[in-house]
Amino acid sequence: MELERIASDLYRGFPRQSDKLSREMERLLTLLEETGTAVMMEIEKEKYKKDKDAGKIKEYRRIYRSIRKEMDSVEACRDRFSQEQSLMRAERERGAQERIDYDAYRVDETVPYTLDSVLTNKKPAAFSIYGQKIEVDSWKQMLLQVCAYLNRMNPMLFVSLETDPDLQGRKRPYLSRDGLGLDTPAKIPDADLYVETHFSARYFKKMISKFLRKYDIPEDAVLIYLRKDFTSLHEETSRVRRAAPPAEAVQPEREQEEQLSFSFDSEGNWNG
């Protein structure tokens, strides 16, 4: 298929039209597969007729082989588009990272914040509990280090939190001895427990507050020190997205029918 040879240049030169073409190829593949199935069924019916027509079977098999060849070509073209999409996406991400001066978003790391502060779009540098300062480089690491600190204070109490009803999510627990049942488990340092880490900064803060309450530690005993504040970058990105023209609506794909429980090879012979 000619498109297979020009897919790369087409995608890079006309990405909007190529996306449309890629969707249409998915529909074409579905149609070709349905047509191939119909032809194979006719082959099977003809084979078991008492007065079967060998010429008709031969012609149907030729048609089926042509359909399979066309499907292979369309699939190859679709895969080429997919590869180009991945490459273009990676290039855009690299370009965005190269253009952003992350050091411009550094803040004074000596300024303390409390758990009541708005921490969304911010990156931590450290935290302290009762004056003991611990350096971290993410909210996930802060949660792990808070858990490790509490475990050192009272290991028996911390182990009991695994079954504490206040530390059970709607769909999964927050603590687990083996990590099973957690979406993104991370092992707590020096503890035989895993903690859920699939949270936003706001939920990390909420989880830390829950753990502190179990130890009767007031929230103001914890101070947070920030390394970077990306609030302005996030706001600028949101403005750009809102200003961008809306993407064209995509018609929902028709649900594919259930696959038959048998198949045929490229010669039209039954495999099931």
C-alpha positions in Angstrom: 0.0 0.0 0.0 1.4 3.4 -1.0 0.4 4.9 2.4 2.7 2.5 4.1 5.7 4.1 2.3 4.7 7.7 2.9 3.2 7.3 6.4 6.2 9.0 8.1 6.3 12.1 5.9 2.5 12.3 5.9 2.3 12.3 9.7 5.0 14.8 10.2 3.7 17.1 7.4 0.0 16.8 8.1 -0.5 15.4 11.6 -4.2 16.5 11.8 -5.2 14.7 8.6 -3.0 11.7 9.6 -4.9 11.3 12.9 -8.2 11.2 10.9 -6.7 8.7 8.5 -5.5 6.5 11.3 -9.0 6.4 12.8 -10.4 5.5 9.4 -7.9 2.7 9.0 -9.2 1.2 12.2 -12.7 1.2 10.8 -11.4 -0.3 7.5 -9.6 -3.1 9.4 -12.9 -3.9 11.2 -14.8 -3.9 7.9 -12.1 -6.1 6.2 -12.2 -8.5 9.2 -15.9 -8.8 9.1 -15.8 -9.3 5.3 -13.2 -12.0 5.6 -15.2 -13.8 8.2 -18.3 -13.7 5.9 -16.2 -15.1 3.1 -14.8 -17.9 5.3 -18.2 -18.9 6.4 -19.3 -19.2 2.8 -16.3 -21.4 2.1 -17.2 -23.6 5.0 -20.8 -23.9 3.9 -19.8 -24.7 0.3 -17.3 -27.4 1.5 -20.0 -29.4 3.2 -22.6 -29.2 0.4 -23.3 -32.5 -1.3 -23.0 -30.7 -4.7 -20.2 -28.4 -3.6 -18.7 -26.2 -6.3 -14.9 -26.6 -6.2 -14.5 -23.5 -8.5 -16.5 -21.3 -6.2 -14.5 -22.5 -3.2 -11.3 -21.7 -5.1 -12.6 -18.2 -6.0 -13.7 -17.5 -2.4 -10.2 -18.5 -1.1 -8.6 -16.2 -3.6 -10.9 -13.4 -2.3 -10.0 -14.2 1.3 -6.3 -14.2 0.6 -6.7 -10.8 -1.0 -8.5 -9.5 2.0 -5.8 -10.9 4.4 -3.1 -9.2 2.3 -4.9 -5.9 2.4 -5.4 -6.2 6.2 -1.7 -6.8 6.6 -0.9 -3.7 4.6 -3.4 -1.6 6.5 -2.0 -2.9 9.8 1.5 -2.1 8.7 0.5 1.4 7.8 -1.4 1.9 11.1 1.7 0.6 13.0 3.8 3.1 11.2 1.5 5.9 12.2 1.6 4.7 15.8 5.4 4.8 15.7 5.4 8.3 14.3 2.9 9.5 16.9 5.2 8.1 19.7 8.3 9.8 18.2 6.5 13.1 17.7 5.1 13.0 21.3 8.6 12.3 22.6 10.1 15.1 20.6 7.4 17.5 21.9 8.1 16.5 25.5 11.8 16.9 25.0 11.3 20.3 23.5 9.1 21.4 26.3 11.6 20.2 28.9 14.4 22.0 27.1 12.4 25.2 26.9 11.4 25.3 30.6 13.9 26.8 33.0 13.0 24.8 36.1 15.5 26.8 38.2 13.3 29.8 37.7 10.7 28.2 39.9 13.0 27.7 42.9 11.8 29.2 46.2 13.4 30.0 49.5 14.0 26.6 51.1 14.2 28.2 54.6 10.6 29.4 54.7 8.4 26.9 56.6 4.9 26.0 55.6 2.3 24.0 57.5 0.0 21.2 56.5 -2.8 23.8 56.2 -0.9 25.5 53.3 -1.8 25.0 49.7 0.8 22.6 48.4 -0.6 21.7 44.9 2.0 22.3 42.1 4.8 22.6 44.6 7.8 20.4 45.2 9.1 19.7 48.8 12.7 20.0 49.9 12.3 18.8 53.5 10.0 18.6 56.5 10.4 18.6 60.2 8.6 16.9 63.1 9.2 18.4 66.5 12.2 20.1 65.2 13.8 17.1 63.5 14.4 18.0 59.9 14.4 15.3 57.2 15.2 16.1 53.5 13.0 14.7 50.8 12.6 15.3 47.0 8.9 14.4 46.5 5.6 14.1 48.3 5.8 10.4 48.0 9.1 10.3 49.8 7.7 12.7 52.5 4.9 10.2 53.2 7.3 7.3 53.4 9.6 9.2 55.8 6.7 10.3 58.0 5.6 6.7 58.2 9.1 5.6 59.0 9.3 8.3 61.8 6.0 7.1 63.3 7.1 3.5 63.1 10.2 4.3 65.1 8.2 6.1 67.7 5.8 3.2 68.3 6.2 0.1 66.1 3.3 -1.8 67.6 0.9 1.1 67.1 2.0 1.6 63.5 1.5 -2.1 62.7 -2.0 -1.9 64.0 -2.8 0.9 61.5 -3.0 -1.7 58.7 -6.5 -2.7 59.8 -7.5 0.7 61.2 -10.9 1.6 59.6 -9.9 5.2 59.3 -7.0 4.1 57.0 -9.1 2.2 54.5 -9.9 3.8 51.2 -13.2 3.3 49.3 -11.7 0.6 47.1 -8.4 -0.4 48.7 -6.5 0.0 52.0 -3.8 2.5 52.5 -1.4 0.0 54.3 -0.6 -3.6 53.4 1.8 -6.1 54.8 2.7 -7.5 51.4 1.6 -4.6 49.1 -1.2 -6.6 47.6 -4.4 -4.7 47.1 -2.6 -1.4 46.7 -2.5 0.4 43.4 1.0 1.8 43.7 2.6 0.3 46.8 5.9 1.6 48.3 7.8 -0.1 51.2 8.1 2.0 54.3 11.8 2.2 55.4 12.6 -0.1 58.3 9.0 -1.3 58.5 7.2 -4.5 57.4 4.5 -2.6 55.7 3.7 -1.0 52.3 1.8 2.2 51.9 -0.3 3.4 49.0 1.4 6.2 47.1 -1.0 6.8 44.2 -2.0 10.3 45.4 -1.9 13.9 44.4 0.0 16.4 46.7 -3.3 17.3 48.3 -4.0 13.7 49.2 -0.5 13.1 50.4 -1.1 15.9 52.8 -4.4 14.4 53.8 -2.8 11.0 54.4 0.0 12.5 56.5 -2.6 14.3 58.7 -4.5 11.0 59.2 -1.3 9.2 60.4 -0.4 12.1 62.7 -3.8 12.0 64.4 -3.3 8.3 65.3 -0.2 9.4 67.3 -1.9 12.4 68.8 0.7 14.6 67.0 -0.7 18.1 66.2 -0.4 19.2 62.6 1.4 22.3 63.6 4.3 20.1 64.9 5.1 19.4 61.3 6.7 22.1 59.1 7.3 21.8 55.3 10.1 23.4 53.3 9.6 23.8 49.6 12.1 23.6 46.8 10.1 24.7 43.8 6.7 26.3 43.2 5.2 25.6 39.7 1.9 27.4 40.3 2.6 30.1 37.7 3.8 27.5 35.1 0.6 25.5 35.7 -1.6 28.5 35.3 0.2 29.5 32.1 -0.2 26.0 30.7 -3.9 26.0 31.5 -4.4 29.4 29.7 -2.7 28.0 26.6 -4.9 24.9 26.6 -8.0 27.0 27.0 -7.0 29.2 24.2 -6.3 26.3 21.8 -9.0 25.5 19.3 -11.2 22.5 20.3 -10.3 19.2 18.8 -12.8 17.9 16.3 -15.3 15.5 17.8 -14.7 11.9 17.0 -17.6 9.7 16.3 -17.7 6.8 18.7 -16.5 3.5 17.2 -19.2 1.0 16.5 -18.9 -1.9 19.0 -17.3 -4.9 17.4 -19.3 -8.0 17.3 -18.2 -11.1 19.2 -15.4 -13.0 17.5 -16.3 -16.4 16.1 -15.0 -19.4 18.0 -13.3 -20.8 14.9 -10.8 -19.4 12.4 -9.3 -20.1 9.0 -5.7 -19.9 7.7 -4.6 -17.9 4.7 -5.8 -20.7 2.4 -9.3 -20.6 3.8 -8.9 -23.9 5.7 -10.8 -24.3 9.0 -8.5 -24.2 12.1 -11.2 -24.7 14.8 
